[in-house]
Amino acid sequence: MTKEVAHPMVKIQRKVTSLVESKILKPNDSLWKIAFLYGDEWSHWKQELLDFGFSLQDPVSELILVESWEEE
């Protein structure tokens, strides 16, 4: 049995989805609010988001809508 490894961005996407479902974040909250959750790791995740074309002002709903994290 082989286990498929998820793209690292799936981790943050699942966390944000869970926070929206828990009403801790709102779908229209800006992505920069995630910084409060990741502390020291934020600089890494911030760069990942920017590399995928996100702006820190984009709503978290945009992150949740991504269906595939394929890198070109």
N, C-alpha and C positions, 0 to 999 in steps of 0.2 A: 504494500500500500504506500503510495507516495502522497506527500502532503504539499500542496501548492503554497508557495511563500507569497504573501501579499506585499504589494508595493508599500514602501514606508508611508506614503501619503494616505493610504487607506487607514492607518492608525489614527491620524489626526482627524480624518473625515468621520470615522466612527465615533470618536470622542465628542466632536462638535455636534454630530447628530444626536447623540445621547443627551448632551447638555440642552439642546433645543427641545427635545422631547420632555425633559425634566423641567422645562421652563426656566432654567438658569440663564440661558441665552435666548434671545429672540431672533427669528430668521432675518430680521432687518438690521440686527446689530452689526457693526463693522468688524472686519477680521482682526483688527488690532486688539480687540478685547480679549482675544485668545492669549495674548502676552501675559495676562494675569494668571493664567492657568499653568503656563510652562516655565516661568521663572528663568533659570539659567539656560534652559534649552531653547528659549524663545529665539535667540539669534539664528540658530540652525533652522527652525521651522519658518521663521520670517523669510529667510533666504530661499527656502524651498518654495514657499508660496509665490514669491516674486519671480523665481525661475519658471514657474508654471503660468506666469502672466497675470497673476492676481495683483490687485492694489490693496493696500491695507484698509482702504475706505470701502472696499467691496463688501456687500452683506454676506454673512455666513451662509445664507441660503445658496449662494453661488458655489461655495465649496461643497455643500451637500449634494448639489445637482450633478457633480462630475461622475460620469459613468465608468470612465477608464483612465488610468494614470499611465498610459503608455508614453514612453519618452521617445522622441524622434531622433 
